[in-house]
Amino acid sequence: MPGSPFVERPSSVDAFLPIGGLMAFKYFALTGIVDPVHPAGFIMFVAILGVSLVLKKGFCGWLCPIGTLSQYVWMTGEKLFGRNFRIKGYTDISLRSLKYLLLGMFVFLIVIAMPANMMALFFIADYYKAVDVRMMKFFTEMTTLTMWVLIGLGVLSLLYKNFWCRYLCPYGALAGLLSRLSPVKIRRNEEKCVHCHACTTHCPTQIDVEAKTVVKSEECFGCLTCVSRCPAKGALEVRASAGKRTAVLKPWLFPVLLVVLFYVVIGIGIATGNWHSKVPYQDYQSLIPEIQKEYANRKVVLKPERAQRNTQGRKETLRTPN
């Protein structure tokens, strides 16, 4: 806006555009061209895929801001209510399938149905250039429906551990599927296990760790809570395997490797010039005011409609006989 101070757009905001990251990944696979509009989204998408393939669903457990927020919310709920609640059996399985259905929908619409030429046209459209601004507006000027949905998710997250991550996050679903291929797994030594149930009791993703020799579940995001809670030395270990060879990883080394791998990929993106958006500042100067007008017009349209509904409601109340 005229007179407003210049604030450089941080490229890392592209992390909140996962659909754009998936589109850019497919476009790169088909053409070898990195999305020039939101390249950081593509780079972080690749980084998350890489972390999931090598170090389980570690991004969700150690780096994801939504996962971090979710953890603090359920921990708050645990303090308020003395415990968290659990959804069990077929209800839990059915709800967990939702995130895979969402993932399947995006895979179909983008990976299968959307051709490369359509993606190229979408990348140069004004809508996509400022889609990060629209995402910000989605939260800063949210609709009543959005507000109540977020409140509902917040309440559910207070009651149930990682409700969004466990049941609804398609990003986590993709990371979980890839984590099956990870050479790093938590392994239980039956001879050293004292069967105290501590690992299963404290697992935030409800995995019955004590009943497994190797934890392969797509729900495991490598938080290592089970390892830290285990009182028997050597009963639970983080192991990396290559063929018949396995090596024990110190628990502290797992998050270190995860962070290093994630930022190495980002560093490659920066070094190759595929991090900062190629959209000129002048384009933002013209696009952002248009988006602000669009949202302002929505408010103008909505207010008369609400006022009309309120007026009709009052009239009906007056007509109602005593």
C-alpha positions in Angstrom: 0.0 0.0 0.0 1.2 3.6 -0.7 3.1 5.0 2.3 3.5 1.5 4.0 7.1 0.5 4.8 8.7 -2.1 2.6 8.9 -5.5 4.2 10.8 -8.2 2.3 8.7 -11.3 1.7 10.2 -14.3 3.6 10.5 -17.2 1.2 9.9 -19.7 4.0 6.1 -18.7 3.9 5.9 -21.1 0.9 6.0 -23.9 3.5 2.3 -23.2 4.1 1.5 -23.9 0.4 1.8 -27.7 0.3 -0.5 -28.1 -2.6 1.7 -25.8 -4.6 4.7 -27.8 -3.5 3.1 -31.0 -4.8 2.2 -29.3 -8.1 5.8 -27.9 -8.4 7.2 -31.4 -7.7 5.2 -33.0 -10.5 6.1 -30.1 -12.9 9.8 -30.5 -12.1 9.5 -34.3 -12.6 8.0 -33.8 -16.0 10.0 -30.8 -17.3 13.1 -30.4 -15.1 12.0 -26.8 -14.4 11.6 -25.4 -10.8 8.5 -23.3 -10.1 9.8 -19.8 -10.3 6.9 -18.2 -8.4 7.1 -20.2 -5.1 10.3 -22.2 -5.4 10.8 -22.5 -1.7 7.6 -24.5 -1.5 9.1 -27.0 -3.9 12.4 -27.1 -2.1 10.8 -27.7 1.3 8.4 -30.3 -0.2 11.5 -32.2 -1.5 13.2 -31.8 1.9 10.2 -33.3 3.7 10.1 -36.2 1.3 13.8 -36.8 1.8 13.5 -36.7 5.6 10.6 -39.1 5.5 12.5 -41.6 3.3 15.6 -41.5 5.4 14.5 -40.7 9.0 10.9 -41.9 9.2 8.1 -39.3 9.7 10.7 -37.2 11.6 9.6 -33.9 10.1 6.2 -34.3 11.8 7.7 -35.1 15.1 10.5 -32.5 15.2 10.1 -29.7 12.7 6.4 -29.2 11.7 5.0 -26.0 13.3 1.4 -27.5 13.2 2.6 -30.6 15.0 4.4 -28.5 17.6 1.3 -26.4 18.2 -0.8 -29.6 18.4 1.5 -31.1 21.0 1.3 -28.1 23.2 -2.5 -28.1 22.9 -2.9 -31.7 23.9 -0.4 -31.3 26.7 -2.6 -28.4 28.0 -5.6 -30.6 27.7 -3.8 -33.3 29.7 -3.2 -30.8 32.5 -6.7 -29.4 32.4 -8.5 -32.8 32.4 -5.9 -35.0 34.0 -5.6 -37.1 30.9 -6.3 -37.2 27.2 -9.0 -39.3 25.7 -8.7 -42.0 23.0 -10.7 -43.0 20.0 -10.4 -46.8 19.7 -11.2 -49.7 17.4 -12.9 -49.3 14.1 -13.9 -45.7 14.8 -10.2 -44.8 15.1 -9.3 -46.7 11.9 -12.2 -45.1 10.0 -11.1 -41.6 11.1 -7.5 -42.3 10.2 -8.5 -43.1 6.7 -9.7 -39.6 6.2 -6.2 -38.2 5.8 -5.5 -40.9 3.1 -8.7 -40.0 1.3 -7.6 -36.3 1.3 -4.2 -37.3 0.1 -5.7 -39.5 -2.6 -7.9 -36.6 -3.8 -4.9 -34.3 -4.2 -2.9 -37.0 -5.9 -5.7 -37.6 -8.4 -6.4 -34.0 -9.1 -2.7 -32.9 -9.4 -0.5 -35.9 -10.1 -2.9 -37.8 -12.4 -5.4 -35.4 -13.9 -3.5 -32.1 -14.2 -1.3 -31.8 -17.3 2.0 -29.9 -17.3 0.8 -27.2 -19.7 -2.1 -26.4 -17.3 0.3 -26.2 -14.4 2.5 -23.8 -16.4 -0.5 -21.5 -17.0 -1.5 -21.7 -13.4 2.0 -20.7 -12.2 1.9 -17.5 -14.2 -1.6 -16.5 -13.1 -2.0 -13.6 -10.8 -3.9 -15.8 -8.3 -0.9 -18.1 -7.8 1.6 -15.3 -7.6 -0.2 -13.9 -4.5 -1.6 -17.2 -3.2 0.6 -16.8 -0.1 -1.1 -13.5 0.6 -4.5 -15.1 0.2 -3.4 -17.8 2.6 -2.5 -15.2 5.2 -5.9 -13.5 4.6 -7.6 -16.8 5.1 -6.5 -16.7 8.7 -6.3 -12.9 9.5 -9.7 -12.2 7.9 -11.3 -15.5 8.4 -15.0 -16.2 7.8 -17.3 -17.3 10.6 -17.2 -20.9 9.2 -13.4 -20.9 9.2 -13.4 -19.6 12.8 -15.7 -22.3 14.1 -13.8 -25.1 12.2 -10.6 -23.9 13.8 -12.2 -23.7 17.3 -13.6 -27.2 16.8 -10.2 -28.5 15.9 -8.7 -26.8 18.8 -11.2 -28.3 21.2 -10.7 -31.8 19.7 -6.9 -31.3 20.0 -7.3 -30.5 23.7 -9.1 -33.8 24.2 -7.3 -36.1 21.8 -3.6 -36.2 21.2 -2.6 -34.9 17.8 -6.1 -34.9 16.4 -5.3 -33.0 13.2 -2.1 -35.0 12.6 -3.7 -38.4 13.3 -6.9 -38.0 11.4 -6.8 -35.1 8.9 -3.4 -34.1 7.7 -2.7 -35.3 4.1 0.9 -34.1 4.3 1.4 -36.4 7.3 -0.3 -39.2 5.4 2.3 -38.9 2.6 5.2 -38.7 5.0 3.9 -41.7 6.8 3.7 -43.8 3.7 7.2 -42.9 2.7 8.5 -43.6 6.2 7.8 -47.3 5.6 10.8 -47.2 3.3 13.1 -45.6 5.9 16.1 -47.6 6.9 15.8 -46.1 10.4 13.4 -47.9 12.8 12.8 -48.3 16.5 13.6 -51.9 17.5 12.7 -53.7 20.7 14.9 -56.3 22.2 12.6 -59.0 23.7 15.3 -60.3 26.0 16.0 -57.0 27.6 12.3 -55.8 27.7 10.8 -55.8 31.2 7.3 -55.5 29.9 6.5 -52.4 32.0 4.2 -51.0 29.3 5.9 -47.5 29.6 6.6 -47.3 25.9 3.1 -48.1 24.8 1.5 -45.9 27.6 3.5 -42.8 26.7 3.4 -43.2 22.8 1.6 -40.0 21.6 0.5 -41.9 18.4 -1.1 -44.8 20.3 1.3 -47.5 18.9 1.5 -50.7 20.9 5.3 -50.5 21.0 5.7 -53.3 23.5 4.0 -55.8 21.2 6.3 -55.1 18.3 9.9 -56.1 17.4 10.2 -53.3 14.9 8.0 -50.2 14.8 7.0 -49.8 11.2 3.7 -48.0 11.7 2.9 -45.0 9.4 1.8 -43.2 12.5 5.2 -43.2 14.2 6.8 -39.8 13.7 10.1 -40.6 15.4 9.6 -38.5 18.5 11.5 -41.2 20.5 9.2 -40.8 23.5 9.1 -44.5 23.9 12.9 -44.8 23.9 13.3 -42.0 26.5 10.6 -43.6 28.7 12.0 -47.1 28.6 13.6 -48.0 32.0 15.5 -51.0 30.6 18.8 -50.2 29.0 19.0 -51.5 25.4 15.4 -52.7 25.3 14.4 -50.0 22.8 17.0 -48.7 20.3 17.0 -46.6 17.2 18.7 -48.6 14.5 19.7 -47.9 11.0 19.8 -50.9 8.7 21.4 -51.5 5.3 20.8 -55.1 4.1 21.8 -57.4 6.9 23.9 -54.8 8.7 22.4 -52.6 11.4 23.9 -49.8 13.5 22.6 -48.3 16.7 22.0 -44.5 16.6 22.2 -42.5 19.8 18.8 -40.9 20.5 20.3 -37.4 20.3 21.8 -38.1 16.9 18.4 -38.8 15.3 17.1 -35.2 15.5 20.5 -33.8 14.7 20.7 -35.8 11.4 17.1 -34.8 10.7 17.7 -31.1 11.0 21.0 -31.4 9.0 19.4 -33.3 6.2 16.4 -30.9 6.0 18.6 -27.8 5.9 21.1 -29.3 3.5 18.3 -29.6 1.0 17.2 -26.0 1.7 20.9 -24.9 1.3 21.0 -26.6 -2.1 17.9 -24.7 -3.1 19.4 -21.4 -2.1 22.8 -22.2 -3.7 21.2 -23.1 -7.0 19.0 -19.9 -7.0 15.8 -21.9 -6.4 14.6 -20.3 -3.1 13.5 -16.7 -3.6 10.5 -16.0 -5.8 11.1 -14.5 -9.2 7.9 -12.4 -9.0 8.9 -8.7 -9.2 8.1 -6.5 -6.3 6.1 -4.3 -8.6 3.7 -7.2 -9.2 3.1 -7.5 -5.5 2.5 -3.7 -5.3 -0.4 -4.1 -7.8 -1.7 -7.5 -6.6 -1.9 -6.9 -2.9 -4.2 -3.9 -3.1 -6.5 -5.8 -5.4 -6.7 -8.7 -2.8 -7.4 -6.2 0.0 -10.2 -4.7 -2.1 -11.6 -8.1 -2.8 -11.7 -8.9 0.9 -13.1 -5.5 1.7 -15.9 -6.0 -0.8 -16.7 -9.4 0.8 -17.3 -7.7 4.1 -19.5 -5.1 2.4 -21.6 -7.8 0.8 -21.9 -9.9 3.9 -22.9 -7.1 6.3 -26.2 -6.2 4.4 -27.1 -9.9 4.2 -26.6 -10.4 7.9 -28.5 -7.2 8.7 -31.4 -8.4 6.4 -31.5 -11.8 8.2 -31.5 -10.1 11.6 -34.3 -7.7 10.5 -36.4 -10.6 9.1 -35.8 -12.5 12.4 -37.0 -9.5 14.5 -40.1 -9.1 12.3 -41.0 -12.8 12.6 -40.6 -12.5 16.4 -43.0 -9.5 16.5 -45.6 -11.4 14.5 -45.5 -14.4 16.8 -48.7 -14.2 19.0 -48.3 -14.4 22.7 
